[in-house]
């Protein structure tokens, strides 16, 4: 398998999940500005041009973080990254995956946009994203992971997105439960290995 990524982007969650599942894969770095990789034009991998993309052994390519994470979990059930099919717990994880993708990931994308002025970003972060941080912080105040004590692919995605606020000047250090979650995540060997592979590990 090949995982196409850019350091610090949303390919970190799938990379963590692949490591949790004990899978061997190749990391292929994508240059955001040129859409080039060591293999050539990234648009030949996916016409969307976005990362991540997971290329399977048969050449099939899966895109979209939430879908890649579900594929990893479903194809490696021994890793228990998703609860069993049909269970309420499974749908809870899927709820979180969709919430992170639509409300957090896309919300944070606004903060990286060069088309939006600083004042508008500050207002958006305070009003829109602030509400999301509070919701997540309250949930994590009573749960080690999003599903309680059970680790899942949703945690890899949440951790991925929660790494971004400091990069765009958003201070979430006051959310104590979020900070505890981040510390717990960074104790996992899969997370540390993924950060190291992307050159993001602070030793």
RODO-281089 format. One record per residue: y, x, z of N, C-alpha, C in turn; residue in one letter. Coordinates in steps of 0.001 Angstrom, whole numbers, plus 500000, padded with zeros to 6 digits. Layout:
! residues N
YXZYXZYXZa;...
//
This chain:
! residues 203
498801500827500000500000500000500000501249500861500000x;502314500289499459503603500956499481504640500006500070x;505430500507501012506518499725501579507828500344501114x;508578499571500349509878500029499851510936499662500882x;511772500643501234512716500456502338513974501285502109x;514972501016502911516141501882503055516325502086504555x;516601503307505002516697503588506436517654502644507161x;517155502051508247517983501183509069518127499770508560x;517539499468507410517658498117506854516517497237507365x;516302496118506694515329495145507200513879495479506855x;513617496687506404512240497104506205511597497637507468x;512408497782508526511886498346509769510855497419510415x;511129496115510413510193495159511023508825495195510381x;508735495076509045507431495171508388506742496514508620x;507530497588508696506911498885508949506256498916510332x;506947498358511313506387498274512669505113497442512649x;505138496322511943503971495440511882502778496130511230x;503030496866510159501935497598509511501322498615510459x;502158499269511244501646500243512216500886499544513333x;501365498393513769500655497615514794499278497193514285x;499198496938512981497933496505512382497030497684512031x;497516498909512296496710500095512049496523500409510583x;497495500046509744497356500227508304497955501542507817x;497331502076506777497848503261506114498693502797504938x;499896503330504821500791502914503749501743504054503421x;502350503950502249503317504948501808504714504354501871x;505640505095502447507034504658502495507771505184501270x;508393504281500541509170504656499367510635504287499626x;511479505293499688512893505069499986513651504576498760x;514462503539498974515285502975497906516743503329498164x;517410503850497150518837504126497246519586502825496972x;520287502312497995520981501029497854521984501030496704x;522709502124496571523807502151495609523334502245494162x;522229502952493934521752503142492560520508502329492226x;519860501760493249518607501026493071517529501909492456x;517534503183492870516554504135492370515632504594493497x;514415504950493136513455505550494060512901506806493390x;512017507505494073511380508672493452510516508244492263x;510206506965492189509396506440491087510245505990489901x;511565505820490148512438505339489079513209504093489475x;513407503207488526514214502003488704513518501005489636x;514182500700490758513577499797491739513448498376491196x;514280498003490234514182496665489652512852496474488927x;512163497560488631510841497440488025509795497050489065x;510128497256490338509244496837491429509505495373491757x;510791495041491939511178493663492195512523493381491538x;512598492374490695513859492050490024514952491598490991x;514584491278492234515588490918493235516443492125493602x;515824493291493597516545494510493928516786494725495406x;516240493857496236516440493974497676515227494619498347x;515458495219499505514358495695500339514206494727501509x;512991494691502078511809495463501704510990494767500621x;510072495530500078509045494986499197507749495687499568x;506685494938499598505370495496499918504492495407498683x;504112496559498158503255496601496975501818496826497407x;500970495887497050499568495944497460498763496858496549x;497540497127496949496672498023496186496409497504494774x;496418496181494620496161495594493302497415495499492439x;498543496006492963499786495992492199500670494801492470x;500156493816493173500963492637493515502081493057494471x;503238492432494348504390492768495179504843491548495963x;504983491724497279505460490659498162506849491028498655x;507763490053498621509116490280499106509475489250500181x;510646489424500790511184488606501870510495488977503189x;511307489408504143510782489945505403509809489004506086x;510218487743506273509377486796507010508029486595506339x;508014486624505009506759486425504273505885487677504342x;506503488834504213505750490091504337505089490166505712x;505831489798506740505288489844508103504106488887508260x;504220487694507686503109486743507761501893487274507004x;502130487896505851501013488440505079500303489520505883x;501051490417506493500448491493507291499597490909508412x;500158489935509113499433489330510244498181488592509776x;498307487800508724497175486994508261496064487839507653x;496421488975507054495406489822506434494822490863507378x;495334490911508591494802491811509614494733491060510945x;493899490009510982493848489131512160493444489840513442x;492757490973513305492345491710514493493545492229515285x;494680492335514624495881492841515294496544491784516167x;496160490515515964496698489392516747498226489332516706x;498781489575515530500231489524515363500741488108515117x;499820487192514835500125485769514743499026484994515453x;499378483968516219498345483127516841497514482428515770x;496405481858516176495466481283515213496074480116514445x;495573479937513212496076478893512328495944477517512979x;497008476730512875496993475376513414497438475253514845x;497540476377515550497936476315516967499444476123517094x;499866475520518206501295475332518449501998476676518569x;501299477642519156501885478972519318502222479609517963x;501366479358516990501632479917515650502927479344515085x;503102478031515223504308477412514698505545477850515468x;505368478196516721506490478731517498506936480064516916x;505970480915516573506306482205515958506978481989514611x;506468481041513812507063480766512508508478480218512655x;508707479418513700510066478938513989511004480120514212x;510533481068515026511358482236515320511612483073514067x;510585483250513243510762484022512007511841483392511128x;511806482075511006512792481394510182514177481428510806x;514248481320512107515534481381512805516168482762512628x;515360483791512801515871485157512653516330485398511210x;515544484926510252515881485138508838517157484404508445x;517278483145508853518403482330508383519648482450509246x;519496482473510555520659482480511440521126483875511831x;520180484796512046520570486139512488520741487111511331x;519713487252510531519745488225509439520912487935508495x;521000486711508035522061486351507093523429486403507774x;523457486076509058524713486173509789525189487603509900x;524277488512510186524639489921510288525033490491508932x;524501489931507855524859490403506520526358490247506273x;526951489229506874528394489017506750529152490229507290x;528640490779508381529330491890509048529289493179508234x;528353493282507325528240494475506483528981494323505155x;529452493118504858530057492851503561531426493517503404x;531642494224502306532953494832502038533954493809501514x;533508492584501285534362491551500712535072490705501772x;534744490957503038535310490161504130536175491047505008x;537366490578505346538309491394506113537894491499507579x;538425492490508251538037492810509624538289491661510596x;539416490976510452539741489871511367538741488735511226x;538403488401509996537425487336509756536061487713510318x;535676488970510163534404489440510724534397489325512242x;535518489694512874535601489643514337535466488204514829x;536127487275514143536033485862514528534628485336514329x;534020485710513222532657485265512921531681485797513969x;531837487069514322530953487678515315531096487005516670x;532308486689517042532568486091518353532052484665518444x;532326483879517416531990482454517465530564482174516999x;530228482647515806528924482331515231527801483165515840x;527943484479515754526869485346516245526783485320517767x;527921485169518441527906485118519906527019484009520432x;527059482875519761526207481751520149524734482113520006x;524398482836518966523011483246518743522546484247519802x;523424485227520123523049486213521151522755485512522473x;523602484548522828523415483835524105522094483070524123x;521778482431523022520528481666522936519316482583523111x;519321483695522405518201484641522476518124485272523861x;519270485645524403519297486271525722518734485345526782x;519090484078526702518578483096527668517069482942527534x;516587482915526300515139482795526089514398484016526640x;514928485193526383514268486425526820514390486652528325x;515263485911528970515391486022530424514113485567531118x;513333484748530413512100484205530995510859484632530223x;511023485496529236509900485908528391510020487384528024x;508922488111528126508931489519527725509133489644526226x;508406488793525472508530488733524019508882487300523629x;509090487051522365509498485718521929508447484662522239x;507186485075522280506097484147522591505612484330524026x;506476484777524889506083484992526278505593486409526485x;504336486545526899503757487875527098503045488381525852x;502907487521524841502174487883523627503115488444522565x;502862489671522149503629490318521089503257489710519744x;504251489534518860503985488963517540504898489596516492x;504671489232515231505503489754514159506962489339514310x;507212488228514985508596487786515190509380488807516010x;508703489477516927509372490498517742509793491695516910x;509004492026515897509376493162515044510641492841514252x;510751491618513796511921491193513016513155491112513914x;512981490534515108514109490430516034514615491811516416x;513713492713516738514125494076517093514898494709515933x;514391494543514734515029495089513537516491494645513456x;516723493339513557518081492800513429518960493190514621x;518371493274515799519153493634516981519563495105516997x;519027495886516080519466497288515949520799497386515210x;521216496312514549522393496370513684523749496206514368x;523893495371515404525230495148515977526036496414516277x;525464497454516909526275498647517178526811499311515910x;526111499137514799526531499763513540527781499120512959x;528066497880513374529239497172512841530236496831513957x;530130497547515065531110497386516131530948496157516995x;529756495576517035529502494424517906528833494915519180x;529435494617520306528908495061521596528032493966522201x;526728494207522245525817493244522868525203493823524145x;525834494872524667525301495532525867525339494621527088x;526185493584527060526282492682528201525146491680528277x;524364491583527227523222490663527224522018491408527806x;521839491269529085520866492086529819519423491849529383x;519099490609529077517714490313528670517421490894527290x;518415490865526407518255491489525090518062492985525255x;518839493598526132518719495041526352517344495402526907x;516841494569527801515504494805528356514447494690527264x;514614493711526381513696493534525253513697494770524360x;514866495277524072514972496457523212514283497665523843x;514465497828525139513819498941525854512300498798525808x;511815497578526044510367497330525997509810497609524604x;510543497183523587510087497413522215510005498901521913x;510974499644522377511020501073522051510009501899522835x;509284501253523735508173501912524416506885501826523592x;506880500932522598505684500751521783505563501910520800x;504383502524520694504185503643519759504533503281518321x;504248502044517919504534501621516546506031501653516249x;506817501254517228508270501223517051508824502639516974x;508373503480517874508857504863517890508455505594516601x;507245505346516133506783505984514895507600505499513699x;507920504204513678508710503653512578510127504215512587x;510727504296513756512075504868513875512087506327513430x;511055507055513834510972508467513451510820508607511940x;510010507749511334509782507820509900511064507548509106x;511964506749509679513213506435509006514353507360509438x;514043508314510312515066509248510782516033508615511759x;515569507589512489516443506847513395516124507074514860x;515088507831515139514661508012516526515601508963517265x;516174508446518364517025509268519216516162509822520337x;515967511128520353515055511743521308515802512188522556x;
//
